[in-house]
């Protein structure tokens, strides 16, 4: 079996994988090499960032398993892959700590008006300005998977009221007021002072937060996107900030990355932008390799994989309680 790695591994990571699969070939590749190597591989672990002919790969009928090195799967869930027998598993939960930590940092910065203070600092203007409180806020989390749940855990000590929506509203932790079905999104938006987007990008979630949804949010509320750029209609966000309907917003993701110089997001008022770094960690590759090794052992032993994706949904459904 040929195991292809398409994420930024070091030799020590490759050796660790080889120890798990000593009789199989393990190849680490650069992004530009993936289109050709995917044609001749049995297993792929990584994140595809270059154009790939997935139809040709499926027709080649060799690739049997894709282990995404990211929670998002839009890079590999091509219609040909969805229709095929290729098994897909995600890295959901591997970087939940980091994304949740980043979300909390963005929330704190917006509530305590750090962008305004930083701007004043650059002008050497020592001006006291009004701030807001995180304590007591009503928080709405859209998508209560690994990231959404971890965000809730980190926010709970602030004595906030948390509600969430999810496609599988099964588990309600004690510190969460309610987890509603996905179609209750309007109720969540109307009741939340802060809305945090944590859903995967699928055909259903693409553009799910647009002009009408933002209009449902209370005047002066905050909006954060730490999932995928295409979940949020950016023109609607910019308009809501320009009109003052949203007091502030923060995005770690965008529809077009990296942002071009003329993108209107750069000049939107009270918008914090971070360049898709929420999942960054000094131990990211170590953790991903450990996860892949665990799943590789399962795969070689023909046992159930962790985070097996329902390809029609676009994400791994939770285990039934």
Beta strands, then each sheet from edge to edge (+ up, - down):
strand 1: 2-6
strand 2: 25-28
strand 3: 43-46
strand 4: 65-68
strand 5: 87-89
strand 6: 138-142
strand 7: 161-166
strand 8: 178-181
strand 9: 194-197
strand 10: 221-225
strand 11: 246-251
strand 12: 271-273
sheet 1: 2+ 1+ 3+ 4+ 5+
sheet 2: 8+ 7+ 6+ 9+ 10+ 11+ 12+
end
